Amino acid sequence: MANDILDFKTLNDFDIVLFNIYFDTVHLSGDYYRAVTLCDEYLKNHNEEEIITTKGLLRIVARKLHHSMFFAPVKELISEALRLEEAVNKDNLPEEYAEIVNLVSGNLGLLAGDFEFARKWQEIGWNFVLEKGLHDYKLRFLRKRLDRMCIDGNVMGAAEEIKDYVDYESNDDSHLSRYQIYLLGTAAEIQRHLGNNKLTEKLFDRLFYQAHERGIKGWVGHALLGKANLYYTCGNNCEAEIFLQKADEIYKLLNQQWGIINSGILRIKIKKIMKNVEYKQEIRELSMLSERLQYDFYKTILDDLSNDKIVKDHQLLFL
């Protein structure tokens, strides 16, 4: 393959299936801006009718929105995703429809802090993927469904629902799909809420190893942040800071805004415990970033930290 797809005379000479694989690989490497740029370049010579009715093109548009959520304002992306949801023929293009609804419900709705909106679309999507037998999308909807259950305080229900999908005793995850690997992070968060610290640590270690082996850099950061948050929960702030620094370095290298905000929130919590007065400026900076991205879920947490309110333990909504 050429050093870069953009070396081609035109991106439209590139097979659409291979292009989808390529730009998803760019995304997994953590280069979200580049993934979106590649999508725009590929789509510029196609009209709306082509895009809405062509499987490969619609997938590119849906994934472009997915890549954009790492740096673009959430509510604008919700509006665009809902426009696509209304336009697409879900019976002709079930996987692309599921992609769009998962984005709306599982990621954007939760980030925006609109849990009723997220719940509505999660139920629509969950029922749809079960009806159509879309296994990978079932795992993706399940992960965000479990996140929402934990947010609602139904941790026991989440623990019961995930047990058929995660083998807690396994020492070999090489056969797991990418979406099964991601569920390890959700399982770890559920176990952390339940106070099963050793199992939580093991699950995050398994996630770290598989993400590292597969080159999924953002999820390497997530595994490290998860362990940092676990150690903070256990009162081991020195260990928490070690893993937090490693996670933060990855997020800043990738310019992954969700990770930068969440590692910042944990760092502020630790500083408050250690009576460190330097956290006020960091709260202001992260609040501005959350406001720009319309991450209202995290803006609320930061406002509470700023006003010295008690911030309850919250679910890490890994993107």
N, C-alpha and C positions, 0 to 999 in steps of 0.2 A: 504494500500500500504506500502511496505517496506520503511524504512527511506530514501533510495536512490536507484535508479535503478541499480547503480553499485554494490549493494549487491546481485543482481541476479547472478547465476552461469555464465550465458551469456546473454548479452543484446538481442541476437537474440531469446531468449525465450519470450521476451516481445512483445506483439502484436504491429504491426507497426503503426496502427492508434492511439492507446493509447500513443505510444512513441512520435509521432508527437505532440500530445496534451501536453504531459509532457514537452518536451524540449521547446515548445513555451511558456509554463508557466514559465519555468526557465528564458527564454529571457525577458518576461514581468516584471519579478522581478528585472531585471537589471543585472543579472549574465551572461554577454555575453560570457566570456571566458568559463564558465562551459557549456553553451549551445553548443558551438563549440566542446568542448571535448566530450560531449555526442554523438554528431553526428559522430565524427571520430570513436568512440568506436563501434557504431552501424553498421557503413558502412564497417568496416575493413574486414569482411568476405564475402563481395559481390563484384563481378567483374563489370567492366564497362558496359558490355552488360545488366546485370541485372538492374543496376542502371538507365540506360537510358530508359529502357522499362517498368519499374515497377513504378506505380503511387506513392506509398508511399515512395519508396527509392529516386526517383527523387525529391520529395518534400523535403526530408531531406537534400539533397545536395543543393538545391536552398535556403532553409532557413539557412543552414550553412553559405553560402556566405553572406546572409543578416545579420546574427549575427556577422560575421567577419568584416563587414564594420565599426563597432564601434571601432576597434583597429588595423586593418590590412591595409597595403598600398592599395590604391584604384585601381591603374592601373593593379596590378596583379589580383585583383578580377574581373575587367572588362574583362581581357583576358580569365579567366576561365569561366565567365558567357557567353561570346560570343561563346566559344567552346561548351558549353551545348546547347545554342540556336540553333546552327547549327546541333547538333546531334539529338535533340529531335523531335519526330513526333508530331507536334502541333495539328493535328486533333485528334489524339488518346489521347493526354494528354494536353488539352487546358488550364486547370488551372495552371499546372506546367509550361507550356510555358509562360503564362501571368506573373507568379511569376518571372521568369528569366528576361523577357523583362522589367518589372517594376523596377527590381533591377538595370539593366543596365542604363535605361533612367532616372528614377525618383530620384535615389539616387546617384549612382556612377558617372554618367555623370555630374551631377550638382556639386558634391563635387570636381570633377577633374577640374571644370571650363570650360569644353568643351561644350558650350551651343548648338552649331550646332549639335554635336553628340547626345546630349540629346534630342534635338528637333526632329531629325530624328527617334530615337527609340521610343519617346513618341507617335509620330503619328502612327507608326507601331503598337504599343501596344494598343493605344486608339481605332483604327479601328478594331483591332482583338477582344477586349473585347466587343465592341458594336455588332459585328457580331455574337459572340458566346453567348451573353446575360449573361455575367459574372458580376453580380451586385456588389459584394464586390470588385472585381478588377477594376470595373469602378470607384468606389469611390477612390481607391488607385491611379489610373492613374490620376483622376481628381485633386487630391490634388497636385501632382507634376506638372501637366499641369498648374495649377494656379500659383504655385511657379515660373515657367519659364515665364509666362505671366507678373508677377510682376517684375521679373528681366529685362525683355525686355521693361519695362516702360508702359505696357498695363494694368494698374491697373483698369481702368474703365471696360475694357473687362473682367477682372477676376471677378470684382464685379457683372457684369451681368450674367456671367456663373455660379457662385456659388449660386445665389439667390434661385434656385429651389431645392437646397440640404440642406440649413441651414435655420431653422426657427429662425429669430432674436428675436422674441417676446416670445419664449418658456420659461417657468419657471420649466419645468420637462423634464430632458434628460434621465431618467432612462430606457426608451425604446430604446434608440439609440444603434446601433451596435458600436463596437470598432472603426471601420473606420469612422463612422459618428462623433464620439467623436473627432477624430483627425482633422476632417474638421473644427471644432470650432477654432482650433489654426490658420488654414489658413485664415478663415473668419476674425479672429481678426487682423491678419497682414494686410489684405486687407483694413479693416476699419481704421487701424492706418495710413496707407499710405494716406487715404482719409481725415484724420483729424477728424474722428468721435471718439473722445477719450472716451466718456462715454460708447458707444457701444463696443468699443475695450476692455475696462476694464471688462464689463459684460461678454463678450465672453471668456476672459481668466479666469475669476472666474468660469464660467460654466465648462470649460475644467479642471481647477484645481480640482473642486469638484468631477467630474466623474472619473478622473484619480486616485484621492486619494481613492475613494470608491471602485474602481476596482483593486487597488494595482498595477497600471501601473506606477512604480516609475520614469522612465525616462520622462514620460509626465507630472508628477507633477513638475519636474524640468523645463520642457519646459514652462508650464503655468507661473511659477514664473519668469523665464527669460523674457517671453513675457511682463509681467507687468513691470518688471524693465526697459525694453527697451522703453515701453510706457512712463513711468515717465521721463526717460532721454530725450525722444523726446519732452516732454512737458516742459523741463527745470527744473524739480523737482529732482535734483540729490541726495538729501538726502533720499527721498523715494525710488529712484532707487537703491541706495546702499543697503538698507534694503532687498529688494526683490532679488537683485543680490547675496547677501551673502547667502541667503537661497537656491537659485538655485545652486550656486557654491558648497555648502556643499553636496547636493544630487549628483551632477555630480561627485564629487571627491569620494564620498562613493561608487558609482557604477563604478568608473574609466571609465566614459563615455567621450571619448576623444572629440567628437563633442561639447558636452556641456561645457567641460573645455575650449576649444578654444573660443567658442562664448561668454561665460561669461567673459573670459579674455579680449576679444576685447572690450566689453562694459565697463569693469572696466578701461581699458586704455583710452578710450574716456572720461570717467568721470575725470580721473586723469589729462588728458591734459587740460581740462576746468579749473580744480582747480589748475593749474600750479604746479602739483606734479611731481617732477623730478625723481621719483622712477620707472616710467613706462618703461624706456629704457631696463632694464634687462628683464622685463616681455615680452616685444615685442620679444627680441632675443629668449627667451625660447619657446614662442608660435610659432614663425616662424620655429624653429627647429622641433617642434612637427608636425606642418602642413606639412613641407617638408617631414618628415619621412612617414607620412600617405598619402602623395601626394594629400592633400586637397588644390589644387592650387587656388580655389576660395578664401579661407581664407588667403593663403599665400600672394596673391596680396593685400588684405586689410591690412594685417600686414606690408607689405613693404611700402605701402602708409603712414601708421601711423608712421613708423620709419623715413620716409623722410619728415615728417611734411606736407604732402599733404592733401588737403581737401578730407575727406572720405565721400562719399554720403551715405545716408541712404540705407541700404540693407535689402532684405527679409531674415527673419529667416527661414532657410530651415530645419525645424524640422525633425530629423530622428526618 
